[in-house]
Amino acid sequence: TPRPARPRPAPTPAPEPVAPPPVAVEPAPEPAPPAPTTANVRYEGANMVILNDGQKSFVLPGDVPPGSYDIRAAFDGGPTAAGKVTVAVGEKVVLNCVAAFAQCRRK
């Protein structure tokens, strides 16, 4: 006598994909600002001040390369010799200019 067919087992469903647990990601640190390569120079007491190193002139206020400069300042007329100044990288320099002496010096 033939045997009755066995019922086939139901197919096993495929497992659900499991997402990996979330990973905390820290933001990258801010890059450090670039190191200064100039000095910042401004002035008081003159109409205009120019620094000259013998090769280039820089009208102030502004950033200038480190070095030694002749100062030319305009009080009531055109620029005239008004002293010397040496500045280093990263310095913030204020020149105090006095018209009566036609001179500018570090404050």
Secondary structure per residue as TSV (DSSP state, phi and psi in degrees):
chain	resnum	aa	ss	phi	psi
A	1	T	-	360.0	134.2
A	2	P	-	-70.9	144.2
A	3	R	-	-83.3	147.3
A	4	P	-	-70.8	145.5
A	5	A	-	-65.2	138.2
A	6	R	-	-78.7	142.6
A	7	P	-	-68.7	138.6
A	8	R	-	-76.4	141.8
A	9	P	-	-69.7	149.1
A	10	A	-	-63.5	142.8
A	11	P	-	-63.4	144.8
A	12	T	-	-77.8	126.6
A	13	P	-	-65.8	149.4
A	14	A	-	-66.0	143.0
A	15	P	-	-66.1	145.5
A	16	E	-	-68.1	137.7
A	17	P	-	-64.7	139.4
A	18	V	-	-105.7	122.1
A	19	A	-	-73.4	142.0
A	20	P	-	-66.7	153.6
A	21	P	-	-62.8	148.3
A	22	P	-	-62.3	144.5
A	23	V	-	-110.2	128.9
A	24	A	-	-73.7	124.9
A	25	V	-	-113.4	120.3
A	26	E	-	-82.1	140.2
A	27	P	-	-65.7	149.9
A	28	A	-	-64.2	143.5
A	29	P	-	-66.1	150.0
A	30	E	-	-63.9	138.0
A	31	P	-	-67.5	148.4
A	32	A	-	-67.7	144.2
A	33	P	-	-64.3	150.9
A	34	P	-	-63.2	147.5
A	35	A	-	-66.8	143.5
A	36	P	-	-65.4	150.2
A	37	T	-	-123.8	1.9
A	38	T	S	-134.0	173.8
A	39	A	E	-112.3	148.1
A	40	N	E	-101.2	124.1
A	41	V	E	-125.8	130.9
A	42	R	E	-133.2	177.1
A	43	Y	E	-145.7	164.2
A	44	E	E	-136.4	146.1
A	45	G	S	92.2	1.9
A	46	A	S	-130.5	162.5
A	47	N	S	-79.3	-30.9
A	48	M	E	-159.2	145.2
A	49	V	E	-134.0	136.7
A	50	I	E	-126.3	134.8
A	51	L	E	-104.7	138.4
A	52	N	E	-133.8	129.9
A	53	D	-	-103.0	12.5
A	54	G	S	96.9	-18.6
A	55	Q	S	-123.5	-38.2
A	56	K	-	-130.2	153.9
A	57	S	E	-117.9	145.3
A	58	F	E	-128.3	120.5
A	59	V	E	-84.4	128.2
A	60	L	S	-92.0	160.4
A	61	P	S	-77.3	156.9
A	62	G	E	165.5	-175.7
A	63	D	E	-95.7	135.9
A	64	V	E	-131.9	151.9
A	65	P	-	-64.7	154.4
A	66	P	S	-62.1	148.1
A	67	G	E	152.5	-171.9
A	68	S	E	-106.7	138.6
A	69	Y	E	-134.9	147.5
A	70	D	E	-85.2	137.5
A	71	I	E	-100.0	131.1
A	72	R	E	-121.7	127.4
A	73	A	E	-126.7	144.6
A	74	A	E	-107.4	124.7
A	75	F	S	-106.7	-72.7
A	76	D	S	-113.7	-13.6
A	77	G	S	-127.5	-145.3
A	78	G	S	-77.2	170.0
A	79	P	-	-62.3	140.2
A	80	T	E	-134.1	157.1
A	81	A	E	-57.2	131.9
A	82	A	E	-137.5	17.3
A	83	G	E	128.5	-168.4
A	84	K	E	-135.7	153.5
A	85	V	E	-149.5	145.5
A	86	T	E	-119.2	133.0
A	87	V	E	-126.3	150.9
A	88	A	-	-116.0	161.5
A	89	V	T	-54.5	133.0
A	90	G	T	83.4	-8.2
A	91	E	-	-71.3	149.8
A	92	K	E	-116.7	111.2
A	93	V	E	-115.8	137.3
A	94	V	E	-117.0	125.8
A	95	L	E	-95.7	128.2
A	96	N	E	-98.4	113.2
A	97	C	E	-103.9	134.1
A	98	V	E	-120.8	115.4
A	99	A	G	-62.2	-39.2
A	100	A	G	-59.6	-29.6
A	101	F	G	-107.4	-2.0
A	102	A	T	47.2	51.1
A	103	Q	E	-139.1	146.3
A	104	C	E	-126.9	133.6
A	105	R	E	-135.9	160.0
A	106	R	E	-57.8	140.0
A	107	K	-	-80.2	360.0
